[in-house]
Amino acid sequence: MALSKHKSFCRICTGHCGVVATVDENRKLVAIQGDREDTQTLGFICSKGTDAVDSHNSDRRILQPLKRMDDGSFAPIPLEQALSEIASKLGVIIGRDGPAAVAAYRGSGGFFASASIQVVNAFLDAIGSHQMYSNLTIDQSAKWVAIGRVGWWPPGPQPFQTNDVAMMVGCNPLVSIAGSGFDTRHPLKRIRDAKARGMKIIVIDPRRSETAEYADLFIQPLPGNDAGILAAIIRIILAEGWHDAEFCARHVADLDLLQQALEPFDPERVAAVADVPVDSLRQAARIFAHDCKRGTVSTGTGPSMSPFSNLMEHMVTCLNVVCGRFVREGERIGNPGLVLGWGPKRAQVMDVGRSWDTGPKSRIGGFGTVGGEMLTGLLADEILTPGPGQIKCLFSVGGNPAAAVPDHNKMAKALESLELLVSLEPFMTPTAMLADYILPPRMPYERADLHLALFETAIYPDAYARHTQPVATPPEGAELCDEWFAFWSLASRLGRQLVCNGVELDMQTPPGDDALLAIMARNAPVPWETIRDAPAGYLHEEAVFALPPDPASTSRFTTLPADVQDEITELRDYCLQPSADRATGKFPYRLTSRRSRHRFNTVGHFSPYLKRLMPYNPAYLNPADMAREGIENGDWVEISSDHGLIRARAEADDSVRTGVVSISHCFGFLPGESDFDTYGVSTNLLISTDRDLQTINAMPRMSGIPVAIRPMAERRLG
């Protein structure tokens, strides 16, 4: 058998690890290895990346478009017929109910098909719908809220490579291979190198995570206390005078108001509520603001999914602001952007505005947009609530909302109720099971692609871009439909013009992957061909420096707008509540989300290899809690919240602090069809989207959930 090797990169997560892909004489993918010659990721690859061979060649992969029949079964349908039928149904819905009745949801898979990203939005624009949703607004949308409320510094934060301290709150980049304020290109090597050059690392997490093993200071609080902890740290810094007074005087409008508002968050009270040593808060403040002068605080999904998540991210931003941890005038900007281009980056505050106060509003609670999108926490209600603007059609683009979106039963009911559900997905996921049509796309190594340019400045520390040509061919006889082709074809059938990055597409001849990628990169500082033809990625070595501020600008960071003051008051009242009252109530434990090496959200559930490594999502408990509750390893336990109940297998994990149960999210199947040993369990059954939503972004409480745990009578069943 003749084999050939081709360089490419993985597109499962933002790690974008460089790989060597081996194909046979029929261009069938037979092996994936980390590319040791790759200058960015240095040969690193995880289990999900090496699993690409199984996923591309899986006998469970959908290879032809499918249509739901009257009896609920699926039958193959020719692609052009499927697109014509979908277009016809779309025309009826738009004509009867208006364009807002059509929505799209983009999941993890949809973000890593770069040619398609812009086309989905262009399609909604072309039909006049604002109904764009994604997993971003149930992940870390608090970051957008913080920028809108505090302000933005165009040159960006101080880069990890030049810093002497990093504070990480509720993130575990050694496993997630993601995280702002961290270098995730071969994360283990990067953190070891940083430690070797003297970097101090502070980790705040209810679990002693893999990243926490490298911490100089580890703080292990009860979940949901991140905002209070950060408020106390800022209070200490301001009281001690460790802040950057010169930077604050020049660029902060209301530092005195922030200091006054944080006065109630004395370290002793916050430490008691969070159940951490008070000295650890003082030590964190001293290391971050006094002993070290460069470095930022960053967060992950844990605190972003927990109570007070918007205020938590606001405190993170304020901590970076009061310590002046930004690239200053005359300093080199590590990655100013490449594919999407860049403009002048002045060392000054930019008021980006509150997107949620302008533009379209949700029918549910009047919420606005965040990050240019409607809010996924409200998606089920937007589908189920009758009246003008009710969503009747949903396109699920590389996503699995039936498994990923909180309030599991409500979301499944909403998807079942749709007049038209189209799933662009290569496997029979829970969402695909409910679809009217399934359009399977090419898999990553079968298409030309770019790295995730949308977040390029957060992924790469330098101005770097990576393009790949297809290295494998789809299986013989497959009839596949890329996401961009589906939306281009529907727009063409509906007589609508698509515009991508200011360019009108030819609506008679489909554009192709590279044509769309070239349009995406049309504002780059180098010709598209320079990026496309670089065999191992293109590194733009021209230095870009932070420019002097505009003398006419009056923008300054705002640390205490009125709505933040309201949230601080609410947090203050929470912190004044004795912690013992919470620990002895009906729900004495706190359930937290958890990343796994062998899954990326719902990616990996159809892989025999990854399922062998992680067949389901156990309920991890501290051994002391298991002994207290009379639970042993492998026992069935019942976990209940004030909204729902799940059953899971318990597993001891001494890295989890007492009072906490830790379970990975995005497992389970459809309601009533979730065999635990096959699919795991959906923690979304414990979460309500009728209440406990954050203001502004309608972020549900997806972590730090009060729960009760009890062993089941049939504790060894199965």
Helices and strands as residue ranges (DSSP letters): E 4-9, E 18-23, E 29-34, H 47-50, H 52-57, E 66-68, E 74-76, H 79-97, G 99-101, E 102-106, H 108-111, H 114-127, E 132-134, G 135-138, H 142-150, G 160-162, E 165-169, H 173-176, H 187-196, E 200-204, G 212-214, E 217-219, H 226-240, H 245-251, H 255-261, H 267-274, H 278-285, I 286-291, E 295-299, H 301-304, H 309-322, G 355-357, G 376-378, H 379-384, E 393-397, H 401-404, H 408-417, E 420-424, H 430-433, E 437-438, G 444-446, E 449-450, G 453-455, H 456-459, E 464-465, E 467-468, H 483-494, E 499-500, E 503-504, H 513-520, H 528-532, E 538-539, H 562-576, H 579-583, E 589-592, H 608-613, E 619-621, H 623-629, E 636-640, E 645-652, E 660-662, H 676-679, G 683-686, E 705-711
